[in-house]
Amino acid sequence: MAGRRLRVAAVAITISIVLLYARNASTSAERGGYISPTQSSTEPPITTELAENHDSATSLASESTPSPTPTKQCLHYEELQQLRQTPLSEGKRKFPYSRPDPECRTFQLPALEKVIERMKGVIKDPDLFRLFENSYPNTLDTTIKSRSYANVTISTTGAILPEVTDEELTFVITGDIDAMWLRDSASQVYSYLPLLEPSDDPDSLASLWRGLINSHSRYIIISPYCHSFQPPPESGLKPSQNGAYSQNNPQPPYDPTLVFDCKWELDSLASFLQISTAYYERTKDLEFFQKYKWVQAVKAAVDAAGAMRLGTYAKDGKVEKSAWTFTGWTNRGSETLTNNGLGNPTKENGMVRSAFRPSDDACIYQLLVPANMMFAKYLEEASLIMEKLEGDEPKNLTSVMRHFALGIRKGIDRDAIVHHRDFGDIWAYEIDGYGGVNLMDDANIPSLLSIPLFEYTHSKFPLPKPAKGDPKRDYAKIYRNTRNFVLSDRNPYFSKGPELSAIGGPHLGPGKGWPMAAIVRSLTAFLIEDGDEKELEDEVKEQLMMVLDSTSGTGVIHESVNAWNQGDWSRAWFGWANGLLGELVMKIESEHKTWLADSWQ
């Protein structure tokens, strides 16, 4: 990876590659980064290229001054959707074409364009192809809000100097929310894993991926208990205002110029480890992990999560001081924690307390099982990178990470497997360690339904041994039982109706199914051990048909849909769910390509 070392000399200039934002459009940062029809720009869109070296960096900076030549205006994405661009798809749903023009896309990946062009000959149904064509590239088309290089930071004071390093930074917004969630951004980019290849090219997916890992590393070091963040100062973008949560009181507090919102969600740290291990598995780029702040960030994550393994009470009965507390000024019970910010009492069992779920809703019982599963799995996987790095700290961290993961697994085996009278042994969604269990599932990943997607039940390391006299755990059977439970009306957040029958959650309330959950149901159907092929086909086709019919004619995936009213949906611009739709279609092509030749009318 010597090419990266040569890219940038120490120069007194901040290189910020801010995509598609006219400098004279002062509101663009608040609008999601596109120029509205009422704004004008005489500056061509800034390219996604990162500077190769000092000379090209200086050249790029000089070229970013306003040009007198008028250029095409790039609409805000939600305004673009309202135009219902033609041609409409030729099926009954008449989906519009909702991709921005090439010059208005926030990142261009030729390999993705080749996939879309190839799939045009594979997907025979015009509506299904249009949904795929709109959805799969959505993250790259619309949400890569900035790419830049990190400035030099003085480690002892945190002061940022104007000198530029070769450390790539990527800032990915969720879509219609102008901030970066660790979980969402990781999941959005993860959808393109099959296209990730080793590369030093600054226009490559590998460069974007490295930048995202570096951004995550920076944020976790700054505020390991927070989940969503502001643009890096190097981007040149202004921090967004977050009035909805301005009266929240997390302890320790955070800097609102760096952090957008702060809820302790264990899955955020798991997502950072997930994209780290995925990058290494695809590229074998070990130098990257040694060179920047990845080891420091992993240590910060391990330390933060480790501090939240403490139960509510010490052995002598005294109330333990929690490393993180949260109270919110709100009229929603899911936006604050009980007991003056501690949450409901928890008994220590090796698992990690998570105050909030991946839906951003407060946990009832803080030992959130799917988040602990995902964290344990990727602690193990990331330790395989850590063990290859030089120095005493990586060596020590490797051991800590593996012991940590094993402790979580033991706690889950001991306390989170419960016997349901109708379904047999299943995993609970949340537990408190005292015997209290919350039997439900939520649409957001990690969920109980999504367990096979992060392969928790398959480990490269020894699994916990059953207690004396207990039978060996049949994880495949427990998952099947759990899956049957969460997809039934015994799950209080399974929304059933003529428009969409899928898991939802308290974030938007009963009766609101999430297309994301229907997609995850389909993806996991492929992964059920000893599954029936006819049942697989029926289930996947049923779910995909519902998703096709749930867009209310927009041709993109929404966050939630009223099970009884397709027109009642949330979020017109939700990058994560759109990427998942692409993953599903690609999975169908690889496993049962002929299904894509069917009519979906």
FENNORCOR-V813312 format. One record per residue. PHI is phi in whole degrees, -180 to 180 (NA if undefined). D_FIRST is the distance of its C-alpha to the first C-alpha in whole Angstrom. Layout:
# FENNORCOR-V813312
((PHI:D_FIRST) (PHI:D_FIRST))
This chain:
# FENNORCOR-V813312
((NA:0) (-64:4) (-60:5) (-68:6) (-68:7) (-95:10) (-67:11) (-131:14) (-89:16) (-72:19) (-129:22) (-85:25) (-153:24) (-91:23) (-95:21) (-129:22) (-99:22) (-97:25) (-86:26) (65:29) (-113:31) (-70:33) (-70:34) (-93:38) (-105:38) (-68:38) (-94:39) (-62:36) (-65:34) (-84:37) (-97:37) (102:34) (100:32) (-111:34) (-86:37) (-77:40) (-62:43) (-85:45) (-102:42) (-123:41) (-144:38) (-102:38) (-105:34) (-66:32) (-55:29) (-72:26) (-71:23) (-83:21) (-67:18) (-96:16) (-65:16) (-76:13) (-161:14) (-56:17) (-64:20) (-71:19) (-64:19) (-64:22) (-63:23) (-62:23) (-62:25) (-71:27) (-79:28) (-89:28) (-77:32) (-56:34) (-101:35) (-76:39) (-86:38) (-62:39) (-131:37) (-61:37) (-80:38) (-104:35) (-73:38) (-58:37) (-61:36) (-67:39) (-71:41) (-61:40) (-62:41) (-66:44) (-72:44) (48:44) (-59:43) (-97:44) (-75:44) (-73:45) (-64:44) (-88:47) (-85:48) (-68:50) (-85:48) (53:47) (-70:44) (-76:43) (-87:39) (-118:37) (-82:34) (-65:33) (-60:33) (-50:30) (-72:30) (-106:31) (-80:28) (-83:25) (-159:22) (-111:22) (-126:21) (-55:22) (-62:22) (-69:24) (-62:26) (-66:26) (-63:27) (-62:30) (-64:31) (-66:32) (-69:33) (-60:36) (-88:37) (-97:37) (-88:39) (-84:42) (-79:43) (-67:43) (-72:43) (-65:40) (-64:38) (-64:39) (-63:38) (-65:35) (-62:34) (-77:34) (-85:33) (-59:30) (-85:28) (-57:30) (-62:27) (-70:24) (-67:28) (-131:29) (-120:27) (-83:24) (-75:26) (-155:23) (-135:19) (-155:18) (-111:16) (-72:18) (-82:20) (-67:20) (-118:23) (-79:25) (-62:25) (-78:28) (-118:30) (81:28) (-65:28) (-101:26) (-97:25) (-73:25) (-67:21) (-99:18) (-102:15) (-101:12) (-83:13) (-72:13) (-131:17) (-128:19) (-121:23) (-118:24) (-86:28) (-75:30) (136:32) (-78:36) (-108:35) (-87:33) (-153:31) (-109:28) (-86:29) (-60:26) (-64:28) (-62:28) (-62:25) (-63:23) (-67:26) (-61:25) (-74:22) (-60:22) (-60:25) (-100:22) (-53:20) (-61:21) (-97:19) (-78:16) (-135:13) (-61:9) (-167:8) (-95:7) (-63:10) (-68:12) (-95:15) (-88:14) (-62:15) (-61:12) (-64:12) (-60:15) (-65:15) (-60:12) (-61:15) (-70:18) (-60:16) (-64:16) (-64:19) (-57:21) (-58:20) (-59:21) (-67:25) (-67:25) (-65:25) (-71:27) (-144:30) (-67:29) (-96:32) (-102:32) (-121:31) (-139:30) (-137:29) (-86:29) (-62:27) (-66:25) (-55:26) (-63:23) (-73:24) (81:28) (-88:29) (-79:32) (-61:33) (-84:35) (-82:39) (-127:39) (-62:43) (-62:44) (-120:42) (-68:43) (-101:46) (-69:44) (-132:44) (-81:41) (-128:41) (-72:38) (-72:38) (-132:35) (-91:35) (-68:35) (-79:33) (-112:30) (-113:32) (-83:34) (-154:35) (-133:35) (-127:36) (-80:35) (-127:34) (-57:32) (-65:31) (-62:28) (-69:27) (-63:27) (-66:25) (-60:22) (-67:22) (-63:22) (-71:19) (-67:17) (-69:18) (-63:18) (-62:14) (-66:13) (-62:16) (-86:15) (-118:11) (57:11) (-86:8) (-71:9) (-57:7) (-57:8) (-72:12) (-79:12) (-84:11) (-106:13) (-111:17) (-64:16) (-61:18) (-63:21) (-69:21) (-62:22) (-62:24) (-62:26) (-66:27) (-64:28) (-66:30) (-65:32) (-66:32) (-61:34) (-66:36) (-92:37) (-85:38) (-62:42) (-77:45) (-69:47) (-116:49) (-76:49) (-61:51) (-87:54) (96:54) (-70:53) (-74:51) (-70:47) (-81:45) (-76:42) (-68:39) (-150:39) (-133:42) (-155:43) (-129:46) (-127:46) (-87:49) (-156:49) (-107:52) (-115:50) (-62:50) (-82:46) (-106:45) (-148:46) (-114:46) (-74:50) (54:51) (55:50) (95:46) (-82:46) (88:46) (-67:49) (-57:49) (-132:47) (-100:47) (-62:44) (-146:43) (101:39) (-81:38) (-107:37) (-72:39) (-121:38) (-71:40) (-130:39) (-88:38) (-66:35) (-84:38) (74:38) (-94:42) (-65:43) (-72:43) (-79:47) (-113:46) (-82:42) (-86:41) (-79:39) (-66:39) (-61:36) (-66:34) (-65:34) (-60:34) (-65:30) (-65:29) (-62:30) (-59:28) (-85:25) (-61:26) (-62:26) (-65:23) (-69:20) (-65:22) (-72:20) (-79:17) (-58:18) (-67:20) (-91:17) (-86:16) (-85:17) (112:20) (-71:24) (-63:23) (-58:21) (-62:23) (-66:26) (-63:25) (-55:24) (-65:28) (-62:29) (-62:27) (-72:29) (-66:32) (-60:32) (-60:31) (-64:34) (-63:36) (-64:36) (-60:37) (-63:40) (-63:41) (-65:41) (-61:42) (-76:45) (-119:46) (-101:44) (-96:46) (-125:49) (-95:52) (-100:53) (-63:56) (-99:56) (-118:52) (85:52) (-72:49) (-137:46) (-87:44) (-75:45) (-79:43) (-139:44) (-139:45) (-116:47) (85:47) (-95:51) (116:51) (-75:51) (-134:49) (-114:48) (-96:48) (-169:47) (-148:43) (-121:41) (-66:40) (-72:36) (-92:33) (-80:33) (-132:37) (-64:39) (-60:39) (-86:35) (-49:35) (-64:34) (-67:31) (-110:29) (55:30) (-60:32) (-80:35) (-120:32) (-130:30) (-81:28) (-121:30) (-59:34) (-85:36) (-58:39) (-81:42) (-61:45) (-62:48) (-54:51) (91:53) (-88:51) (-72:49) (-65:46) (-70:44) (-97:44) (-63:41) (-62:41) (-69:45) (-62:44) (-65:42) (-59:44) (-62:47) (-63:45) (-62:44) (-61:47) (-66:48) (-70:46) (-97:47) (-116:50) (-75:53) (-81:53) (-83:49) (-63:51) (-114:48) (-90:48) (-97:49) (-118:52) (-175:53) (-71:54) (-90:51) (-159:48) (-108:48) (-163:45) (-68:44) (-121:44) (165:44) (-70:46) (-58:44) (-120:46) (94:49) (-59:51) (85:51) (-111:48) (-81:45) (-108:42) (-53:40) (-52:37) (-69:39) (-65:41) (-68:37) (-63:36) (-58:39) (-67:39) (-61:35) (-75:36) (-61:39) (-69:37) (-106:36) (-72:39) (-68:40) (61:43) (-76:43) (-86:46) (-64:45) (-68:48) (-64:47) (-60:43) (-60:44) (-62:47) (-67:45) (-65:42) (-66:44) (-63:46) (-67:43) (-66:42) (-64:45) (-63:46) (-63:42) (-57:43) (-86:47) (-104:45) (-88:44) (56:47) (80:46) (-84:43) (77:41) (-138:38) (-89:38) (-94:40) (-72:39) (-141:43) (-140:46) (-61:50) (-60:51) (-117:54) (-152:53) (-60:50) (-75:50) (-101:50) (-136:46) (-122:43) (69:40) (-80:40) (-141:36) (-137:34) (-57:31) (-57:30) (-65:33) (-64:33) (-63:29) (-62:31) (-60:33) (-61:31) (-58:29) (-65:33) (-62:34) (-66:31) (-66:32) (-62:35) (-60:34) (-75:32) (-105:35) (-145:38) (-58:37) (-64:41) (-60:42) (-77:40) (-89:42) (-75:45) (-80:47) (-118:46) (-91:49))
